[in-house]
Amino acid sequence: MDSLRTVLLFVPGDRPDFFEKAASSSADTLLLDLEDSVAAEKKESSRLEVKRALEKLAAGKKELAVRVNALSSPWGTEDLSMVRRCSGVKAVLIPKAEPAEVQLTEQLLGETDIRIICQIETARGLQLAHDTLIASHRVIGAMLGAEDLAAEMNFRRTPAGLEIEHARHMLAVAAYAAAVQPIDTPYLKIDDPDGLRNDTIRAKEIGFTAKAALTPLQIPVIREVFYPGPEELAEARRILEAAEEAAGRGRGVVTLDGTMIDAPVVNRARRLIELAREVEGDDR
């Protein structure tokens, strides 16, 4: 899993006026969208705008990805054809992903090294999530699509997000089992930073390591939640020091403040320290 991909910013493909602003944001990944944010009559022109943007942004430091239309739609195959001809694209996000779509996407990407992020947004997709995520070696992430899932299952989305907790758990487990990154669904209320923070904290507690954003205004809150803070880092350092001290004495059991610390806890502390070092060296 790519530890520094914590914010993926959706950018509507029919809004070229947004491209430069998105590129100057602190998002880790720019996700140029040709699917839900683009009306049917603008699909062709938006594909051309996204192609121009990809060519312009290829030399930059942002990770570039494109959400293509479903391969079953009139536009999906041409979307993939355009993407594979553009340099600098790291991944495609495929909607309503299932194993067959992943395998067909892999074939259409040909000899490129473009990766796949699977958007899981149907009840069937959730049931098949693990099979979908291991359907190709190109898959690097799984993103929950809560809005389409809500529409299919006829439940109402709420700021508290309790209605998608089970779906989050299912997708996180499938992602970890497949060794790909779990990416949380966007928070739709763009003027509610407190709600966004609470929603992101819940996702992190379940195991998600990244979240999609709909506007640059959401990025600082998401980064703040996912990147380890001073207290978390201090605790991680204490755990590593205790582990090193126990190892120096030839002990396999680590205790800290009267609590036994097992290997997974030590490994998590080590990952937090490594992430902090990467962030400190990140010049975005």
C-alpha positions in Angstrom: 0.0 0.0 0.0 1.2 3.5 -0.8 1.5 5.2 2.5 1.5 8.8 1.3 -1.7 8.6 -0.8 -4.1 10.0 1.8 -6.1 12.5 -0.2 -7.5 11.9 -3.7 -9.1 15.0 -5.1 -11.9 14.6 -7.6 -11.8 17.2 -10.4 -14.7 17.3 -12.8 -13.5 16.6 -16.4 -15.8 19.3 -17.9 -14.3 22.0 -15.7 -10.9 22.8 -17.1 -10.9 26.1 -15.1 -10.6 23.9 -12.0 -7.5 22.0 -13.2 -4.8 24.5 -12.3 -6.3 25.1 -8.8 -6.4 21.4 -8.2 -2.8 21.0 -9.3 -1.7 23.7 -6.8 -3.5 22.0 -3.9 -1.9 19.7 -1.4 -3.8 16.6 -2.6 -1.7 13.6 -3.1 -3.6 12.4 -6.1 -5.6 14.4 -8.7 -8.5 12.3 -9.8 -9.8 13.7 -13.1 -13.4 12.5 -13.5 -15.0 11.5 -16.7 -17.9 9.7 -15.1 -20.6 10.9 -12.7 -19.6 14.6 -12.7 -19.9 14.9 -16.5 -23.2 15.0 -18.3 -23.7 12.6 -21.3 -23.6 15.4 -23.9 -20.2 16.5 -22.6 -18.5 13.2 -22.4 -16.5 13.5 -25.7 -15.4 17.2 -25.1 -14.5 16.4 -21.5 -12.3 13.5 -22.6 -10.3 16.0 -24.8 -10.0 18.5 -21.9 -8.7 15.8 -19.6 -6.2 14.6 -22.2 -4.9 18.2 -22.5 -4.7 18.5 -18.7 -2.8 15.2 -18.4 -0.3 16.2 -21.0 0.2 19.5 -19.2 0.4 18.0 -15.7 2.6 15.0 -16.6 5.8 16.8 -15.7 4.5 17.8 -12.2 4.8 16.0 -8.9 1.2 15.1 -8.5 0.0 11.6 -8.8 -2.4 11.6 -11.7 -5.5 9.3 -12.1 -8.6 9.3 -14.2 -12.1 7.9 -13.3 -13.3 6.5 -16.6 -16.8 5.6 -17.5 -17.9 2.0 -17.2 -16.8 -0.3 -20.0 -20.5 -1.2 -20.5 -21.2 2.5 -21.4 -20.7 4.1 -24.8 -17.6 6.0 -23.5 -15.6 3.6 -21.3 -13.4 2.0 -24.0 -12.5 5.3 -25.5 -11.7 6.7 -22.1 -9.2 3.9 -21.5 -7.8 4.3 -25.0 -7.1 8.0 -24.3 -5.6 7.3 -20.9 -3.2 4.7 -22.2 -1.8 7.2 -24.7 -1.0 9.8 -22.0 2.2 9.7 -20.2 2.4 10.3 -16.4 -1.0 8.6 -15.5 -0.6 6.4 -12.4 -4.0 4.8 -12.3 -7.5 4.6 -13.6 -10.5 4.4 -11.2 -13.1 2.0 -12.6 -16.7 2.5 -11.4 -18.9 -0.4 -10.1 -15.9 -2.7 -10.3 -16.3 -6.5 -10.4 -13.8 -9.1 -11.5 -14.8 -9.2 -15.1 -14.4 -5.4 -15.4 -11.0 -5.4 -13.8 -9.8 -8.2 -16.1 -11.1 -6.4 -19.2 -9.5 -3.1 -18.0 -6.2 -4.9 -17.6 -6.4 -6.1 -21.2 -7.3 -2.7 -22.6 -4.4 -1.0 -20.8 -2.1 -3.2 -22.7 1.7 -2.9 -22.1 1.4 0.2 -20.0 2.2 0.3 -16.3 -1.0 2.1 -15.4 -2.6 0.8 -12.2 -6.2 0.2 -11.3 -8.3 1.5 -8.4 -11.6 -0.3 -8.0 -14.7 1.7 -7.0 -16.9 -0.6 -5.0 -20.4 0.8 -5.0 -23.0 -1.9 -5.3 -24.3 -4.7 -3.1 -23.0 -7.3 -5.5 -19.7 -5.4 -5.7 -19.3 -5.6 -1.9 -20.0 -9.3 -2.0 -17.4 -9.8 -4.7 -14.9 -7.2 -3.4 -12.0 -9.6 -2.5 -12.3 -11.4 -5.8 -12.4 -8.1 -7.6 -9.3 -6.8 -5.9 -7.2 -9.8 -6.7 -8.4 -10.1 -10.3 -5.3 -8.2 -11.6 -1.9 -7.5 -10.3 -2.5 -3.9 -11.4 -5.0 -3.2 -8.6 -3.6 -0.9 -5.9 -6.7 0.4 -4.2 -10.4 0.0 -3.4 -12.6 3.1 -3.0 -16.1 2.9 -1.4 -18.8 4.5 -3.5 -21.4 5.2 -0.9 -23.8 7.3 -2.9 -24.5 4.7 -5.6 -24.7 2.0 -2.9 -27.3 4.1 -1.1 -29.3 4.6 -4.3 -29.3 0.9 -5.0 -30.2 -0.2 -1.5 -32.7 2.6 -0.9 -31.3 4.1 2.2 -30.7 7.7 3.1 -27.2 9.1 3.5 -26.7 11.0 6.7 -23.8 13.2 8.1 -23.3 10.6 10.9 -22.6 7.9 8.3 -23.9 5.0 10.4 -25.8 3.6 7.5 -22.5 2.8 5.6 -20.5 1.4 8.6 -21.0 -2.2 7.6 -20.1 -1.5 4.0 -16.9 0.3 5.2 -16.0 -2.7 7.3 -16.6 -5.1 4.5 -14.5 -3.1 2.0 -11.6 -2.5 4.5 -11.4 -6.2 5.3 -11.4 -7.1 1.6 -8.7 -4.5 0.8 -6.4 -5.7 3.6 -6.9 -9.3 2.5 -5.9 -8.3 -1.0 -3.0 -6.1 0.2 -4.4 -3.0 -1.6 -5.2 0.5 -0.1 -8.7 1.1 1.3 -9.9 4.5 0.3 -13.0 6.0 1.9 -15.9 7.6 0.1 -16.1 11.5 -0.1 -18.0 13.5 2.5 -20.6 15.5 0.5 -21.1 18.5 2.8 -18.2 20.7 1.6 -18.9 23.5 4.1 -18.9 21.2 7.2 -15.3 20.7 8.4 -16.3 19.3 11.8 -18.5 16.7 10.1 -15.7 15.9 7.7 -13.3 15.4 10.5 -15.6 13.1 12.4 -16.4 11.1 9.2 -12.7 10.8 8.4 -11.8 9.7 12.0 -14.5 6.9 11.8 -13.0 5.8 8.5 -9.5 5.7 9.9 -10.7 3.8 13.0 -12.1 1.1 10.7 -8.8 0.8 8.8 -9.0 3.2 5.8 -5.8 5.0 5.0 -7.1 7.5 2.5 -10.2 9.5 1.6 -11.6 11.1 -1.6 -12.2 14.9 -1.5 -14.6 17.0 -3.5 -12.9 20.3 -3.1 -9.4 21.6 -2.0 -11.1 23.0 1.1 -11.5 19.5 2.5 -7.9 18.5 2.0 -6.3 20.0 5.3 -8.9 18.2 7.5 -8.3 14.8 5.8 -4.5 15.1 6.0 -4.7 16.2 9.6 -6.6 13.0 10.5 -4.6 10.5 8.6 -1.1 11.9 9.2 0.2 11.0 12.7 0.1 13.8 15.2 2.6 14.7 17.9 1.0 12.6 20.6 0.6 9.6 18.3 4.2 9.8 17.2 5.4 10.2 20.8 3.6 7.0 21.8 5.0 5.2 18.8 8.5 6.2 19.7 7.9 4.9 23.3 6.7 1.6 21.9 9.8 1.2 19.7 12.1 2.1 22.5 10.5 -0.5 24.7 10.8 -3.1 22.0 14.5 -2.3 21.4 15.2 -2.4 25.1 13.5 -5.8 25.4 15.4 -7.1 22.4 18.6 -5.9 23.9 17.9 -8.0 27.0 17.0 -11.0 24.9 13.4 -10.8 25.8 10.6 -11.6 23.4 7.9 -10.0 25.5 7.5 -6.2 25.4 5.7 -4.4 28.2 5.0 -0.7 28.5 3.1 0.9 31.4 2.1 -2.5 32.6 0.6 -3.5 29.3 2.0 -6.3 27.0 2.9 -5.0 23.6 2.7 -7.6 20.8 4.4 -7.7 17.4 1.5 -6.1 15.4 1.5 -3.1 17.7 5.3 -2.7 17.4 5.0 -3.0 13.6 2.2 -0.3 13.5 4.4 2.0 15.6 7.3 1.5 13.2 5.0 2.3 10.2 3.9 5.5 11.9 7.5 6.7 12.4 8.3 5.8 8.8 5.3 7.7 7.5 6.3 10.8 9.6 9.7 10.7 8.0 8.3 10.5 4.5 6.0 13.4 5.2 8.8 15.5 6.6 10.7 14.9 3.4 7.7 15.6 1.1 8.0 19.0 -0.6 4.6 19.2 -2.1 
